[in-house]
Amino acid sequence: MRAHTGWAIGLVLCAFAPLSKAQPDPSDIEFVTVGAPGNAPWTGAGFNSGRGQVDYEYKIGKYEVTTAQWAEFMNVALDRPSNDRIPHVGAPSAWGAVGTAPNNPGANRWTVPAGNEMHPTGGIDWRTAAIYTNWLHNEKGTDRSAFLSGAYDVSTFGYLNGGSLFTDQLTRSPGARYWIPSLDEWMKASHWSPDRFGPGQGGWWLYSNGSDTPFAYGPPGARVRTTFPPGPDPNGPLATANASWQDFHFPGNNPFDIPLGAYAGVVSPWGLVDVAGATSEWTEGTFWEPTEPLPRDRYFEGSAWTFFTEGAADRVGSARGAQFPSFSGFDLGLRVAAAVPAPGAVWTCLVVALFDGRRVRRRPASA
């Protein structure tokens, strides 16, 4: 037989293919990616001066959590046997779901009427929000363990000093796939643009609508006053945020019936909608007294339904407020952050071997 002395080449071609490009994210949340790592912090006026720098890429929800997304979580977390209930999880108080018969005695279950899927979810306390991100991290598992760790260790949740200080894990665990945004992440996604002063010249916008123009508060499609008290003005601008008004200001309109995404074209520099209005959004940010060993409260940001503001709460650098992590005010909600590459991303590899026809002898397995 003729001997061959030719060559052999092994070529491995790998393509990174995030599943979020080919199919919905496993969480069913629509994310945007916030890039430009190493942006400068906000150094202007406000309590949050010096904050907002983020040195890595991350993802954040285009929308606050919706009624449809939260109902799925609630039905897994709260419709369980009495000896398997998930601690610290409470039902929201302002959303579009309605109660229905549970599968387990004494439990709770909800259904979402058609048309209510995109209603915001308010009345979420920080701890329930953290447990939701654990559940997403664990691929929406039904086992009790899927709720208790992942992004945050629920065993750390507690209070000291008569309930004035909390012991909860301060920031997400290394390797978390989903989490509550840090204050810096929230600020950057809401106010910082990589092209603020021209292509590649980053900077901060005063408002989370990608401009230095204050929001106009009122129902979508209405022309409104831009000064307090809120109300219609046929010569005013079109409303841009669902905050600072109630039904008696605009008869026939209910702020709680307005779905997310109703203010067309009003987005942050990275494409977030309803940063102002709907719910205020929890962050990982913590409030400490200088002399105390543990924090008292968690920060939330952005204006909310019926919250009266002439723009102060929506300006970069401002601090909307803070509360202890088990507080579930009707106007408190969540916008989820996530890791880049996308959770569930895969590598696809093509191995190409080019040979000249020579037989390749395999070595014994023990070699």
ChimeraX attribute file (.defattr): number of C-alpha atoms within 10 A of each C-alpha:
attribute: neighborCount
match mode: 1-to-1
recipient: residues
	/A:1	3
	/A:2	5
	/A:3	7
	/A:4	10
	/A:5	9
	/A:6	9
	/A:7	10
	/A:8	13
	/A:9	10
	/A:10	10
	/A:11	11
	/A:12	11
	/A:13	10
	/A:14	11
	/A:15	11
	/A:16	11
	/A:17	15
	/A:18	18
	/A:19	17
	/A:20	18
	/A:21	10
	/A:22	8
	/A:23	9
	/A:24	12
	/A:25	17
	/A:26	17
	/A:27	18
	/A:28	12
	/A:29	21
	/A:30	17
	/A:31	23
	/A:32	18
	/A:33	20
	/A:34	22
	/A:35	19
	/A:36	15
	/A:37	13
	/A:38	12
	/A:39	19
	/A:40	17
	/A:41	19
	/A:42	24
	/A:43	14
	/A:44	13
	/A:45	12
	/A:46	14
	/A:47	12
	/A:48	18
	/A:49	14
	/A:50	15
	/A:51	18
	/A:52	27
	/A:53	18
	/A:54	22
	/A:55	13
	/A:56	14
	/A:57	16
	/A:58	21
	/A:59	22
	/A:60	27
	/A:61	21
	/A:62	25
	/A:63	22
	/A:64	29
	/A:65	24
	/A:66	23
	/A:67	25
	/A:68	22
	/A:69	18
	/A:70	21
	/A:71	23
	/A:72	15
	/A:73	18
	/A:74	19
	/A:75	18
	/A:76	20
	/A:77	27
	/A:78	23
	/A:79	22
	/A:80	21
	/A:81	12
	/A:82	12
	/A:83	6
	/A:84	12
	/A:85	15
	/A:86	19
	/A:87	17
	/A:88	15
	/A:89	21
	/A:90	18
	/A:91	21
	/A:92	24
	/A:93	16
	/A:94	20
	/A:95	24
	/A:96	27
	/A:97	22
	/A:98	12
	/A:99	10
	/A:100	11
	/A:101	13
	/A:102	15
	/A:103	13
	/A:104	13
	/A:105	11
	/A:106	12
	/A:107	16
	/A:108	19
	/A:109	22
	/A:110	21
	/A:111	18
	/A:112	20
	/A:113	12
	/A:114	9
	/A:115	10
	/A:116	19
	/A:117	20
	/A:118	23
	/A:119	24
	/A:120	29
	/A:121	29
	/A:122	30
	/A:123	21
	/A:124	28
	/A:125	25
	/A:126	29
	/A:127	22
	/A:128	24
	/A:129	24
	/A:130	29
	/A:131	28
	/A:132	28
	/A:133	29
	/A:134	28
	/A:135	27
	/A:136	25
	/A:137	24
	/A:138	21
	/A:139	15
	/A:140	18
	/A:141	14
	/A:142	14
	/A:143	13
	/A:144	16
	/A:145	13
	/A:146	20
	/A:147	29
	/A:148	20
	/A:149	20
	/A:150	25
	/A:151	27
	/A:152	26
	/A:153	18
	/A:154	20
	/A:155	12
	/A:156	12
	/A:157	16
	/A:158	14
	/A:159	16
	/A:160	11
	/A:161	8
	/A:162	7
	/A:163	10
	/A:164	12
	/A:165	19
	/A:166	23
	/A:167	15
	/A:168	18
	/A:169	16
	/A:170	16
	/A:171	16
	/A:172	21
	/A:173	15
	/A:174	9
	/A:175	10
	/A:176	19
	/A:177	23
	/A:178	27
	/A:179	28
	/A:180	28
	/A:181	26
	/A:182	20
	/A:183	22
	/A:184	20
	/A:185	24
	/A:186	27
	/A:187	25
	/A:188	29
	/A:189	28
	/A:190	30
	/A:191	28
	/A:192	30
	/A:193	24
	/A:194	19
	/A:195	13
	/A:196	17
	/A:197	11
	/A:198	10
	/A:199	8
	/A:200	11
	/A:201	10
	/A:202	16
	/A:203	19
	/A:204	28
	/A:205	22
	/A:206	20
	/A:207	25
	/A:208	32
	/A:209	27
	/A:210	20
	/A:211	16
	/A:212	14
	/A:213	13
	/A:214	17
	/A:215	26
	/A:216	24
	/A:217	33
	/A:218	30
	/A:219	27
	/A:220	19
	/A:221	13
	/A:222	19
	/A:223	20
	/A:224	23
	/A:225	20
	/A:226	21
	/A:227	12
	/A:228	12
	/A:229	12
	/A:230	22
	/A:231	22
	/A:232	20
	/A:233	13
	/A:234	10
	/A:235	9
	/A:236	14
	/A:237	17
	/A:238	22
	/A:239	22
	/A:240	27
	/A:241	26
	/A:242	32
	/A:243	30
	/A:244	24
	/A:245	26
	/A:246	21
	/A:247	14
	/A:248	11
	/A:249	16
	/A:250	17
	/A:251	10
	/A:252	7
	/A:253	16
	/A:254	16
	/A:255	21
	/A:256	20
	/A:257	14
	/A:258	18
	/A:259	20
	/A:260	21
	/A:261	19
	/A:262	17
	/A:263	19
	/A:264	10
	/A:265	11
	/A:266	21
	/A:267	21
	/A:268	24
	/A:269	24
	/A:270	22
	/A:271	22
	/A:272	22
	/A:273	25
	/A:274	30
	/A:275	31
	/A:276	30
	/A:277	27
	/A:278	29
	/A:279	34
	/A:280	30
	/A:281	29
	/A:282	30
	/A:283	28
	/A:284	22
	/A:285	21
	/A:286	20
	/A:287	15
	/A:288	14
	/A:289	11
	/A:290	8
	/A:291	6
	/A:292	9
	/A:293	11
	/A:294	20
	/A:295	19
	/A:296	21
	/A:297	23
	/A:298	23
	/A:299	22
	/A:300	25
	/A:301	26
	/A:302	29
	/A:303	30
	/A:304	30
	/A:305	24
	/A:306	20
	/A:307	18
	/A:308	18
	/A:309	19
	/A:310	18
	/A:311	20
	/A:312	17
	/A:313	21
	/A:314	26
	/A:315	23
	/A:316	30
	/A:317	23
	/A:318	16
	/A:319	18
	/A:320	18
	/A:321	16
	/A:322	18
	/A:323	18
	/A:324	21
	/A:325	24
	/A:326	19
	/A:327	16
	/A:328	21
	/A:329	17
	/A:330	19
	/A:331	23
	/A:332	27
	/A:333	30
	/A:334	28
	/A:335	25
	/A:336	28
	/A:337	25
	/A:338	26
	/A:339	17
	/A:340	16
	/A:341	18
	/A:342	21
	/A:343	20
	/A:344	14
	/A:345	16
	/A:346	13
	/A:347	10
	/A:348	12
	/A:349	11
	/A:350	10
	/A:351	11
	/A:352	11
	/A:353	10
	/A:354	11
	/A:355	13
	/A:356	11
	/A:357	11
	/A:358	13
	/A:359	9
	/A:360	8
	/A:361	6
	/A:362	7
	/A:363	7
	/A:364	6
	/A:365	5
	/A:366	4
	/A:367	5
